[in-house]
Amino acid sequence: MTPLHFRAVLVAVTLLAGTGPTPATEQVASAGAELSGAERQRELAKLMQIVAARQQPLQDAALTLRLNGNPQIGAADARLVIAEFSSYRCGFCRRHFVDTMPRIVTDLIDPGVVRYVFFDYAGQSSHPPDRDAAEATRCAAEQGRYWAMREHLFQQVRTPLRERLPPHAVVPGLDPDALAECTGTDQTAAAVSGDQRQALALGVRGTPSFLMGYASEDGTEVRIVKRIVGAQPYAVFAEAVDVLLGEAP
């Protein structure tokens, strides 16, 4: 499939999904020129999954998620946990970050209702740009600048992802030398790979995907009971939280 065909099919799929072309759609479409044929097929498969998910965006699940000390925001003792699996080359992930995440922060995270944990879904290749970005954010987290790096990577939507990465990245309060020393280490690479393995084991096949449930007493695991697939509106998350609060053990 050529990049031109990829763009045409992408727009058709988003119209079927009821979203219409958006800046996020254009980001995915423009990225099509950088992707191989197999990668474009995988992106389209994810979009078709999102189309199906819009018919039933909130799904039941029965899983156990290990948190592994992943980057997070919100009260550490919050009973409910939302785990996001995303990629920095995913236009729909950026759409969630820009359109839905601010409301989740103000209405669910800041009041202490939800703890929000981030997982990387960086693809199967050993060194794609989204994997490099995942490692950069993990290293930024060690300096307490995870959110700032995440915002930086999602902001410049029309800049190729590789150009948004260090040393080009300028994130306030971030020590670039420490970041460079951290990225590419075996420990950082293992953390990103661990996210990918756990995602696949839990049936996560596209981004963004969200698993929701109840934290264990020691806060290291989550009993997952709900799944959300795709860049859904805030109302879907609010509905899920209401259900979880009503059924809390």
N, C-alpha and C positions, 0 to 999 in steps of 0.2 A: 504494500500500500504506500503510495507516494504521500509526501507531506500535504499536497493539495487535496488529495482524496481524504486524508486523515481529518483535515479541517472541515471538509464538507460533512463527513459522517458525524464528527463531533457536534457540530451545530445542530444537525438533525436529531441526534440523541438528546441534547439538552432541551430542544423544543418538545420532544416527546415526554421528557421529564417534567414539563411545565415550568421550566425556569427561564428559558430563552437565553440568548447569548449574553454573557456578563463579562466584566473584566477578568474574572477568574477563568471563564471559558476561553477567553482570548489568550490567557497565559498558557493554558494547556495546549491550545492550538498552535501558538507560536513555538512552544517547546517541541512540537511534533517534528520540526525540521532538524532537531538535535537527536531524535530518537531513532533507533534501528527499527526495522519492520516488526520484529518480535516485540519490542517495547511498545510500539504503537498499538499492536494487537492487545497487549495486556492493559494499556490505558483504556481502550475501548471496552474491554471486558469489565473493567471497574465501573465505567460509566453505565453500562447496561445493568450492572448490579445496583447502582444508585437509582436507576429508573424503576427497577422492581421494588426497591426499598421504599420508594415514595408511596407505593400502594399500602405498605405496612411498615412504617418507619420504626416502630417500637416492637421489638421481638423478645420473646422469653428466652432465657438461657439458664444453664445449670453448669457452671464452671468454677474453677478456682484459679485466681490470678496471683502470682507472686510479685510483690512490688520491688524487691531487690534494691531499695534505696534510690529509685529513679527520681529525677527532678519533679517537684510538686509545688503547688501553692495551696493555701488554705490551712485551716486548723488541723493540727496533727491528730487531734482526738475526735474529729468529725466522724459520725457513725457511717455516713454514706460516702462512697468513693466513685468518681467518674475517672476512668482511664481512657486516654485518647491515644490512638495509634495513627501516626501521620508521617508525611514525607515533605521535605521542603521543595520538591519539584512537582508537587501536586497542587493544581490550581484550586480544587475544591477544598483542600486543607486551608489554603489561604483564605478562601471565602468564609470558612467557619471562623478563622481567626479574626477576620475583619468584621463580619456581620453578626455573629452569634456569641463569640467568646466574651465581648464586653458586658453583655447582659448576664451571662453566666457568672462573671466575676462579681458584679454589683448585687445581683439578686440571690445568688446561691453560695458563692465562695466567701465573700466579705462578711456576711452574717454568721458564718460558721456552720452552715448546713451541710456543705459538701467539701471534701478534700479532692483536689484535681491532680491527677498524676499523668505524666507524659511518657510515652513509649515511642521509639523510633521504628518505622517500617521502611527500611532503607534499600529494599530490593535484594536480588540474589547475587549481583555482580560484586566483586571484591572491592572495587574502587570507583563507583559511580559518584557524580557530584552530590547526590542526596546523602550518600553514606559519609562523604567528607563533611557535609553540613551537620549531620547527626553527631559526628565526633567533635566538631567545633562547639556545638551547643553543650555537649557533655562537659567539655573542658571549661567553657564559660561558667557552667554551674559551679565548678570548683572555686571560682572567684566570686560567687554570689551574683553573677550577671546572666543567668540563664534566660530570664525573660527579655532582657535587653537584646541578647543575641537572637533570640527567636523573632522578636519584633523586627530587627534589622533584616533578617533573612526573608521575611514575608513582605516587607515594605516595598522593596524595589522590584516590583513584579515584572517589569519589562527588561530588567538586566539579567543576562544569563546567570544561572545559579553559581557557576564556578567563579564568576567575577564578583559575586557577593561574599565569597569566602575569604578568610585571611590569606595573604596579607592585605587584601583590599578592604576588608571589613574594618570600619571605624566604629567601635562601640564604646560609649562613654564609660569610664571607670574600669575598663578592661586592660590588663597588662598584656600587651601583644607578645612579649618574649615568653612569658609563662604559658600563654595560649599555644604558641608554636612548639614549645617543649612538650606539652601535653598531647597535642593532636598527633595521631599516627602511632601512638604507643600501643603495645600489646594489650594493656589493661583497658584502654579506651575502646579499641577495636573489639575486644571481647564483650564489653558492655553492650555495644550496638548490635553485635551478632546475637547476643543473648536475647535481646528484645525481639529480633526477627524470629528466632526459633520458638520463643514462647507464643508470639503472635500466630504463627502457623499452627502450632499445637492447639491453640484455642479456636481455630477456624477463621481467623482474620485473613481475608483474601484481598482487601482493597482499602484505600484510604480516602477520607478519614473514616475510621471506625471507632466506636465507643462501647466500652463495657462498663456496666454500672452494678453496684451491689453494696454489701455490708462488710466493713473492715473487721478483721479478727481482733481479739482482745489485745494482742501485742502489736497490732497495726502493721504486720508484715505481709498479710495476705488479704484477699478480698473474695467473699463468696458472691460470684456474679449471678445475677438473676435477670438482667435486662441487657439487650444489645441494640444499639442504634448504628445504622450504616448510612454513610453519605453525609453531605453538608445539609443538615436539617435545620429548620427554624428553631428559635428558642423555645417555642411552645411545646415542641416534642420533648425537650429536656425537662421542662417544668412539669409536664404530665408524668414523665417517668419518676421524677423526684417525689411527686405527690403520691404515686402508687407505692414507691418504696417506703416512704414515711408511714403510710397507712398499714403496710404489711410488716413493719419492722419487728423483729423478735424481741 
